[in-house]
């Protein structure tokens, strides 16, 4: 079986690529990635020489190259993660998000449809999405698979649009698909613009920890490897044309999460208690900031038997330990030096 994974050099994608390459030696895993600032092949050095793995450098927004790739490799299945993924960047450059997240997804859908026409037996287009498409919750309630879409940021609007296109291709052309909407991920190899690695990096470097507004924004957090395990499960066992929500049953107010991180980092760095908390700085709120996201992941739990394998305390500990013992990785991504790796390795 030939499986195309898009965005496999990114944070979540690299964990999915590794899991499938190792677990399914009889599949061939193709990793298609444009290697934007968020894509880093150093995330995959341990599997880059595996015989069932191929890296393909390419941009999903460029239609001719995408349709050519599908004709050449005849991918049976697609697991689509490539995206512009950072909300703050979407506020300053929404069009980049429409190009990659909407048009890029359409290019993949069209190439997949053209390749298999209506002979879709045994084929699947699996689209990875976010809980942010549902908009915001008040103090109570949970997002379920039937919650109406109500995106509030250009990022979530672009992801919502791509979800709708995937579903529409299922209805209109009979394209077999599955969609998952997941909560915030954390773990090793996350680019340090996202909250947890940004704050770990800032604590290491004694830089301010910028907390939006009053810090009462609430998110559900899931360890990235648990997300990768869920993706493997949905890819193989999920029902066609269904959506599954994936979450950690693990809600945190940002300010509480930051304080917990500070506490654990102080222990690791042998700082006197309370040292890192002094770095917390409240900053002007992000426009359109959603108050609370929380996922009801009972459908995937009930139907596919998935639940998180680690607690938040365990996941956070693994994550902190990883960033502390991979100072070179952090240095290389913050300086952009990792981008030279591709040139060295693949040119
Ligand atoms: P990421 O930003 O770490 O990685 C995105 C990857 O896509 C990078 O390797 C990048 O090079 C690649 N990419 C970007 N534009 C491309 C293009 N035009 N062509 C080809 N490749 C391109 O993102 P992530 O956090 O790993 O998220 C992966 C997916 O999961 C996204 O679709 C995101 O919406 C979704 N998601 C993320 C989270 C989260 O907390 N990070 C939660 C739920 C869903």
Boltz pocket constraint, residues with backbone or C-beta under 6 A from the ligand:
constraints:
  - pocket:
      binder: B
      contacts: [[A, 6], [A, 7], [A, 8], [A, 9], [A, 10], [A, 11], [A, 12], [A, 13], [A, 32], [A, 33], [A, 34], [A, 35], [A, 36], [A, 37], [A, 38], [A, 39], [A, 40], [A, 58], [A, 59], [A, 60], [A, 61], [A, 80], [A, 81], [A, 82], [A, 83], [A, 84], [A, 85], [A, 86], [A, 100], [A, 104], [A, 128], [A, 129], [A, 130], [A, 131], [A, 159], [A, 181], [A, 182], [A, 183], [A, 184], [A, 185], [A, 186], [A, 191]]
      max_distance: 6.0
